[in-house]
Structures are given as structure tokens and as C-alpha cells.
Amino acid sequence: MMDLDLRRRFFAEELEAVSKLRSPLLVDAFAAVPRERFLPPGPWHVWSDSFEIIMAGPGPRTRPTADADPARVYHNISVAIDPARQLFNGQPGTLAVWLDALDLARGGCVLHIGCGLGYYTAVIAECVGPSGHVVAYEVDDALAGEARRNLASRSWVEVRHGDASGAIGGPFDALLVNAGVTHPLDAWLDALASGGRMMLPLTSTMAAMGSTLGKGLVVRVARENGEEMSARVLAVVAVYSAIGVRDPGMNDRLGTAMMAGPAKWQAVRRVRRDPHDPSPSCWLHGTSCCFST
């Protein structure tokens, strides 16, 4: 049987190859963080392929692992953290791409919104190291308490219970939103440091799947100079919706915007925060910000 440390290293290098990761810090972080310590006791319920999440109808689409051997979780699979509520620790190959796009560095200050039980928060913490600082929000009180315990050995990580819609501090060099939203909150945009990056899943809820799952686009937002913000669509995504920070009107606008097709959304280049009327250059126009070509 392969030693568990060696298995984690193999897992990390497989993610590096499959997800085309650029950051050695991130690869080393995946090799260092024991995923099983951020999960309930095994055997685990897993989703073997993210495509199932997109195509499946209502109800669970999971299978149990054969046993509680920690080696079972070192694959590119989503693992249930609360099977009864169908809450999952996301697919590593997906989250690794998002984290890689944040260009995490030693000493960085990072905000993680939607940390669950803290696994990806721990990966972020390994990247920035003890000289950095990580603030993690979780809207579910029970999960936030467990994440706080799971991350207690990393003194540079602070776990907060809430939806990150209030005062969050900052500035942050990187910001990861780990649930589907209809728009970035002003507080999040304001908290980005100069040169700061945000990974933002913009999703419209899917009626056939109920209200908890949305489909949309992952956008990398960056503060370039002063108030100038660039935006670039990285991928299509299906992800569970954030609680408390979605806007029904923006949900409908986003659904309409996505129906315009890839040629339109791939042309998005910036986030505008200045007041202006909708124009042909506006892909997703909101009251507080606009994703524009």
C-alpha cells in the first residue's frame, strides 16, 4: 500500500498535470494538507464527476467509498461534508484552477468566502505561509465552528461566521468566492488591494435543479490601477448558490446575458463601477457594477 504522504504528493502532481497548474506553492500545498482531516469520518459519499452535477436531476447522485481508508479521497472527486443536505467539498481539479489564477504568494492576505469545513482554506494558508493572513467566512454556523477547529493549528487563519456582506477589513491580495453569486458585492470590490485578484462564480439558478444549484461562469476580476478593474471569463461552472447575497433581478439578467453566447461573454474585459446607462458594451449591467466589453 502506498504511504499516505506519497499518495498526497502523487495527487498534487496529478492535479498539476491535469489542471495545468503554474504555481509550485499550490502544488506543494495540495501535497501537504491532509484532506481527510477536513471531512467527516469515512466511508465517504462522493460525486465522481462534476459533469454529473450539471446533468443530474433533483436528488442525490452519489456513491459510497468502499471503506474509510484516507487514500480514497485523494482523487479528483467531490466528497460530501453533509450528505443529508447534499453539501460537498468541491472537486480539487476545479478549485485548483481557481486558486492558481489568484497567483497566491508568501505573505499574502487572502479572503475566502464559503469555506465549508476549511480544506481549501488550509490549502490557501499553506501557500501564503505563517507570514500571511487568511480570513475565511462560512454562512452555516455549524460548518464555521468545525472549520475553526480544523484550522486551529494555523494561527494565521481567522474563521468568521457570516456571509461577508458587512465590514470585512482588508485590503486583500486575493479573494476566493466559493459559491455562486449574481454579482460581486461592493464590500468585496472595495477590499481588493492594488493588483489584487478575485475569483467570482457568477451563476443563474437552474429551475430544474431547485434553488440550491446554479450554472454560470467563473470570472477573474483584478484591480489594475487605482479604481480600474479588469475582468476575464475563465470557465463555465455549476456550483451551489451563496446564501443571503444573491439578487433575484440580477439572477434573471445573468441568465439572459449567458444566452447571448460565448462570443459575447468571452469579450468581457472590465468591471465598471461608474454610473452609466446600459449600452451595447454592457454584458451584465447592474446597479452597482457592470461587466463590460
C-alpha positions as CSV (number, residue, x, y, z in Angstrom):
1,M,0.0,0.0,0.0
2,M,1.3,3.5,-0.9
3,D,2.4,5.7,2.0
4,L,-0.2,8.4,2.6
5,D,2.3,11.2,2.3
6,L,3.5,9.8,-1.0
7,R,-0.1,9.4,-2.2
8,R,-0.8,13.1,-1.4
9,R,2.3,14.1,-3.4
10,F,1.1,11.9,-6.3
11,F,-2.4,13.5,-6.0
12,A,-0.9,17.0,-6.1
13,E,1.3,16.3,-9.1
14,E,-1.7,14.7,-10.9
15,L,-3.6,18.0,-10.3
16,E,-0.6,19.9,-11.6
17,A,-0.6,18.0,-14.8
18,V,-4.3,17.7,-15.4
19,S,-5.2,21.3,-14.3
20,K,-2.1,22.8,-15.8
21,L,-1.1,24.5,-12.6
22,R,1.6,27.1,-12.7
23,S,2.3,27.6,-9.0
24,P,4.8,25.3,-7.3
25,L,3.5,26.7,-4.0
26,L,0.0,25.5,-4.8
27,V,1.2,22.0,-5.8
28,D,3.2,21.7,-2.6
29,A,0.1,22.9,-0.6
30,F,-2.1,20.1,-2.0
31,A,0.7,17.7,-1.2
32,A,0.9,18.9,2.4
33,V,-2.8,19.3,3.5
34,P,-4.4,16.1,4.7
35,R,-7.9,16.3,3.0
36,E,-9.4,13.6,5.3
37,R,-9.0,15.8,8.3
38,F,-11.4,18.3,6.8
39,L,-14.1,15.8,6.1
40,P,-16.5,13.8,8.3
41,P,-15.4,10.2,9.2
42,G,-15.3,7.8,6.3
43,P,-16.6,5.9,4.4
44,W,-17.5,8.9,2.4
45,H,-20.2,9.7,-0.2
46,V,-18.6,11.0,-3.4
47,W,-19.5,12.5,-6.7
48,S,-17.1,11.1,-9.2
49,D,-17.5,13.6,-12.0
50,S,-18.5,17.3,-11.9
51,F,-20.4,16.7,-15.2
52,E,-22.9,14.7,-13.1
53,I,-23.7,17.8,-11.1
54,I,-24.6,19.7,-14.3
55,M,-26.7,17.0,-15.9
56,A,-28.3,15.2,-13.0
57,G,-31.9,15.9,-11.9
58,P,-33.0,16.6,-8.4
59,G,-31.9,14.2,-5.6
60,P,-28.6,12.7,-4.6
61,R,-26.2,11.4,-7.3
62,T,-23.5,9.9,-5.0
63,R,-21.8,6.6,-4.2
64,P,-20.1,5.5,-1.0
65,T,-16.4,4.7,-0.9
66,A,-15.5,1.1,-0.3
67,D,-14.1,1.8,3.1
68,A,-12.7,4.6,5.3
69,D,-9.1,4.4,4.0
70,P,-8.0,8.1,3.7
71,A,-6.4,7.2,0.3
72,R,-10.0,7.1,-1.1
73,V,-10.3,10.9,-1.0
74,Y,-7.0,11.6,-3.0
75,H,-8.7,11.7,-6.3
76,N,-10.4,14.4,-8.4
77,I,-13.7,13.9,-6.7
78,S,-16.2,15.9,-4.7
79,V,-16.7,14.5,-1.2
80,A,-19.8,15.0,0.9
81,I,-19.3,17.1,4.0
82,D,-23.0,16.8,4.9
83,P,-24.7,14.1,2.8
84,A,-28.2,14.8,4.2
85,R,-28.0,18.4,2.8
86,Q,-26.0,17.4,-0.3
87,L,-23.2,19.7,0.7
88,F,-19.8,18.8,-0.8
89,N,-16.1,19.6,-0.5
90,G,-15.6,20.7,-4.1
91,Q,-13.7,18.9,-6.9
92,P,-10.0,19.6,-6.5
93,G,-9.3,19.9,-10.2
94,T,-11.8,22.8,-10.4
95,L,-10.8,24.6,-7.3
96,A,-7.1,24.2,-8.1
97,V,-7.5,26.2,-11.3
98,W,-9.3,29.0,-9.5
99,L,-6.6,29.1,-6.8
100,D,-3.8,29.0,-9.4
101,A,-5.4,32.1,-11.1
102,L,-5.2,34.0,-7.9
103,D,-1.3,34.0,-8.0
104,L,-1.0,33.3,-4.3
105,A,2.3,34.2,-2.7
106,R,4.1,34.0,0.6
107,G,3.0,36.7,3.0
108,G,-0.2,37.4,1.1
109,C,-3.5,38.4,2.6
110,V,-6.4,36.3,1.3
111,L,-10.2,36.3,1.8
112,H,-12.1,33.1,1.3
113,I,-15.9,33.3,1.2
114,G,-17.7,30.0,1.7
115,C,-15.0,27.9,3.4
116,G,-17.1,24.9,4.4
117,L,-15.0,22.7,6.7
118,G,-11.9,24.5,5.7
119,Y,-9.9,22.2,3.3
120,Y,-9.3,24.8,0.6
121,T,-8.7,27.4,3.3
122,A,-5.9,25.2,4.6
123,V,-4.5,24.9,1.0
124,I,-4.6,28.7,0.7
125,A,-2.9,29.0,4.2
126,E,-0.1,26.7,3.1
127,C,0.5,28.9,0.1
128,V,0.8,32.2,1.9
129,G,2.6,30.7,4.9
130,P,2.7,32.0,8.5
131,S,3.8,35.4,7.4
132,G,0.5,35.8,5.5
133,H,-3.1,36.1,6.7
134,V,-6.3,34.3,5.7
135,V,-9.8,35.4,6.6
136,A,-12.4,32.7,5.9
137,Y,-16.2,33.2,6.0
138,E,-18.8,30.4,6.3
139,V,-22.5,31.3,6.5
140,D,-23.5,28.0,8.2
141,D,-22.9,28.2,11.9
142,A,-22.1,24.5,12.4
143,L,-19.7,24.3,9.5
144,A,-18.0,27.5,10.6
145,G,-17.4,26.0,14.1
146,E,-16.0,22.9,12.6
147,A,-13.8,24.8,10.2
148,R,-12.5,26.9,13.1
149,R,-11.5,23.7,14.9
150,N,-10.0,22.1,11.8
151,L,-7.8,25.2,11.2
152,A,-6.8,25.9,14.8
153,S,-3.2,24.8,14.2
154,R,-2.8,27.6,11.6
155,S,-2.6,30.7,13.7
156,W,-2.6,33.0,10.6
157,V,-6.1,31.8,9.7
158,E,-9.2,33.5,11.0
159,V,-12.6,31.9,10.6
160,R,-15.7,34.0,10.8
161,H,-19.4,33.0,10.8
162,G,-21.3,35.1,8.2
163,D,-21.9,35.9,4.5
164,A,-19.2,38.5,4.2
165,S,-21.7,41.2,3.3
166,G,-20.7,43.5,6.1
167,A,-17.4,45.1,7.1
168,I,-14.7,42.6,6.1
169,G,-11.5,44.6,6.5
170,G,-8.6,44.3,4.0
171,P,-7.1,45.1,1.7
172,F,-6.7,41.6,0.4
173,D,-4.3,40.4,-2.3
174,A,-6.6,37.6,-3.3
175,L,-10.3,36.8,-2.8
176,L,-11.9,33.5,-3.5
177,V,-15.7,33.3,-3.6
178,N,-16.6,29.6,-3.2
179,A,-20.3,29.7,-4.0
180,G,-22.4,31.0,-6.9
181,V,-23.4,34.7,-6.7
182,T,-25.3,37.0,-9.1
183,H,-22.8,39.9,-8.7
184,P,-19.8,41.0,-6.6
185,L,-20.7,42.9,-3.5
186,D,-19.3,46.4,-3.2
187,A,-17.5,45.4,0.0
188,W,-15.6,42.7,-1.9
189,L,-14.5,45.0,-4.7
190,D,-13.6,47.7,-2.2
191,A,-11.5,45.2,-0.3
192,L,-9.2,44.3,-3.2
193,A,-5.7,45.7,-2.9
194,S,-4.0,47.3,-5.8
195,G,-3.1,44.4,-8.0
196,G,-5.5,42.2,-6.1
197,R,-7.3,39.3,-7.8
198,M,-10.8,37.8,-7.2
199,M,-12.3,34.6,-8.4
200,L,-16.0,35.1,-8.8
201,P,-18.6,32.4,-9.9
202,L,-21.5,34.3,-11.5
203,T,-24.4,31.9,-11.6
204,S,-28.1,31.9,-12.5
205,T,-30.2,29.4,-10.7
206,M,-31.4,26.4,-12.6
207,A,-35.2,25.8,-12.2
208,A,-34.9,22.1,-13.0
209,M,-32.4,21.6,-10.2
210,G,-34.1,23.5,-7.5
211,S,-32.9,26.7,-5.9
212,T,-29.6,25.5,-4.5
213,L,-27.6,24.9,-7.6
214,G,-26.7,27.4,-10.3
215,K,-24.9,27.4,-13.6
216,G,-22.8,30.2,-15.0
217,L,-19.3,31.5,-15.4
218,V,-16.2,31.9,-13.3
219,V,-14.7,35.4,-13.7
220,R,-11.3,36.6,-12.7
221,V,-11.5,40.2,-11.5
222,A,-8.4,42.2,-10.8
223,R,-7.8,45.7,-9.6
224,E,-5.2,47.1,-12.1
225,N,-4.5,50.8,-11.3
226,G,-6.5,52.9,-8.9
227,E,-10.2,52.1,-9.5
228,E,-9.6,50.3,-12.8
229,M,-10.7,46.7,-12.7
230,S,-10.2,44.1,-15.4
231,A,-12.4,41.0,-15.9
232,R,-11.8,37.8,-17.7
233,V,-14.1,34.8,-18.0
234,L,-12.1,31.6,-17.3
235,A,-14.7,28.7,-17.4
236,V,-18.2,27.5,-17.3
237,V,-19.3,26.3,-13.8
238,A,-22.1,24.6,-12.0
239,V,-21.9,25.3,-8.2
240,Y,-24.1,25.7,-5.2
241,S,-25.6,29.1,-4.6
242,A,-24.4,31.5,-2.0
243,I,-26.9,32.2,0.8
244,G,-28.1,35.8,1.6
245,V,-26.1,37.7,-1.1
246,R,-27.9,36.9,-4.3
247,D,-30.2,39.4,-6.1
248,P,-33.3,37.9,-7.9
249,G,-33.3,40.7,-10.5
250,M,-29.6,40.1,-11.3
251,N,-30.2,36.4,-11.5
252,D,-32.6,37.0,-14.4
253,R,-30.3,39.4,-16.1
254,L,-27.4,37.0,-15.8
255,G,-29.5,34.2,-17.3
256,T,-30.3,36.4,-20.3
257,A,-26.7,37.6,-20.6
258,M,-25.4,34.0,-20.8
259,M,-27.9,33.2,-23.5
260,A,-26.1,35.7,-25.7
261,G,-23.4,33.0,-26.1
262,P,-19.7,32.5,-25.6
263,A,-18.6,35.1,-28.2
264,K,-20.2,37.9,-26.0
265,W,-19.1,36.8,-22.6
266,Q,-15.5,36.0,-23.8
267,A,-15.3,39.6,-24.9
268,V,-15.8,40.9,-21.3
269,R,-12.7,42.8,-20.3
270,R,-13.6,45.1,-17.4
271,V,-15.8,45.8,-14.4
272,R,-17.3,49.3,-14.4
273,R,-18.5,51.0,-11.2
274,D,-19.2,54.4,-12.6
275,P,-22.9,55.3,-13.1
276,H,-23.9,54.8,-16.7
277,D,-26.9,53.8,-18.8
278,P,-26.9,50.3,-20.4
279,S,-25.2,50.2,-23.8
280,P,-24.1,47.5,-26.3
281,S,-20.8,47.3,-24.5
282,C,-22.5,46.1,-21.3
283,W,-22.7,42.3,-21.0
284,L,-24.1,42.3,-17.4
285,H,-25.4,45.7,-16.2
286,G,-26.3,46.1,-12.6
287,T,-27.0,49.0,-10.2
288,S,-23.6,48.9,-8.5
289,C,-21.3,47.4,-11.2
290,C,-21.3,46.4,-14.8
291,F,-19.3,43.7,-16.6
292,S,-18.4,45.3,-19.9
293,T,-16.6,44.5,-23.1
